[in-house]
Amino acid sequence: MRSRRPSSRRRGRAKEKLREGRLSFKLNKAKRKALAEQLAVGEVTLESVEKELTTARRDPREDMPKPILKSDVLQIEDLKPGMILRGTVRNVIDFGAFVDIGVHQDGLVHISRMKKGKFVKHPSEVVKVGDIVEVKVVEADVKKQRIGLSMIL
């Protein structure tokens, strides 16, 4: 008797298609209704989930400009306090902004180190995702893989 489980080769191709956004499957109306009842969701919700699963997803940060990297700074061990670097803002959060300076770990610019002599209510007042900024290395903790940065040069 033949197993109902697809062969590993077919599963592998399906995973590859899913990664590339080429996987397309459509449930017919009867199957969609039965599956919606089984999952206790509406047919419209199930259709929406199906659509999202079959469309390719991209990381919006791929479109951002790449940071201008120094050739002598490749790893966190190469960072020294006081170094001035250029980087790209990758994420803005309530307490600061993460900046890609070309090492494998993004550095954090704390909200208190964004502007000299001026109170900053939220980091989005100063920077936005994709901005290229100059930062100074305040600390580089190799053990904890943390990089502290400042925009006050």
N, C-alpha and C positions, 0 to 999 in steps of 0.2 A: 504494500500500500504506500502511496506517495505522501510525503510530508506536506503539510499546508504552508509551512514556513518557506519564504523565498530563499533561494540559494544565496550564499555569501557574496557571490559575484554580483547578483542583482541588487542586493542590499547596498553593496559598495557603490554601484552606479547610481542608485537612488540618492544616497548621501552626497555624492559628488554633484548631482543635478541640483539638489537642495542648496548646497553651498554656493553654487553658481547662479541660483535663482531661475533655473530652467525646469524645475519640477512642476508639473502641472497635472492635477487630478481634479476631476469634477465629480461630485456626487449627484446622482440623478435625484429628482424631486422626492421619490418614495424613500430612498436611502437617507436623504437629508432629514426628512421628517422623522423617520425611525431613530436616527442617531440623535436628533435634537431632543426627542422624548427620553431616550436612554440617558442622556447627559443632563437633563432637566434645564435646558436652555432654549431660547427661541430660535426659530429657523434663521432669522435675520442675523442674530449673534453668531450662529454657526457659520453662516455664509461669510460674515466679516472675518472670522478667525481663519477660515479656509483661504480667503483672499490674502490675508497678511502672511500666512505660512508659505504661499506660493510666489510671493514677490521678493525680489532680491533686496537685501538690506545693505546699506553702506554706512560707514562711519562718517559723519559730517566733518570731522576733523581732518580727513584726507584732503579736503579742498583748501585748507589753510596754507598760508605761506610757510615754507620750511625755515627753521631758525638758521641764522648765519653762524656756523660753527667754527670754533678755533681748532686747528689741527692738533694742538698739544693737549686739548682737553677731551678725552675719550671715555674716561671712567670717573666714578665718584672719588677715587683715590687721587686723581690728578687735580682736584679742586683745592685751592688754598684760600683762607679767609683774606678778603680784600680784593680778590680778583674781580675785574669788571668784565661782564659778558653780555651778549645780546641773546635774547630768547623770544619765544612765541608764547603768549598766554594761551593755555590749553583749557583751563576751567576757572570759573569765578564762583566763589562760595562766600557764605556770610562772614567768615573770619579771614579771608584773604584770597589769593589767586595762585594757581599752580602754573609755573612757567617751565617750558621745555628749553633747556640750555644745551642739549646735545649729548647728555649722558643718559644712561638707561633709566634714571629716576628723575621725575620732574621735581623742581624745587618749589618751596612755598614762600611767597611774599606775604607776611602777616599784615593785616590791615593797619597796624600801628607803624609799619615801615613803608607805607606807600607814598606819603606826601609829608614833606618837612613843614612843621609849624601850622598845619591845618588839620582839623579833626575830620576824619572821613567816616561818614555814617555807614556806607556800604561800599565795598570794593568796585561795584559796577559804576560808581561815580567817577572812578579814575581810569579803569581799564575795561576792555571787553574781550571776549574770546577771539583770538586771531591777531590781536595787537602785537607788534614787535616792540619790545621794551629793553632798556638797558638796566641790568641788575648788578648788584655787588654781592659777592658770596660772604655771608656772615659766619656760617658754620657748615661743615660737611661731616656728618657722623656716619662713618663707614659701617660701623657695627649695626646701627639701626636703619641704615639706608635712608637717611634723612638729609635734605639739603635746605638750609635756611638762607633766604635771600632778602635783599633790601632794594627798594627803588630810590632810596635816598642816597645819592652818590656823594 
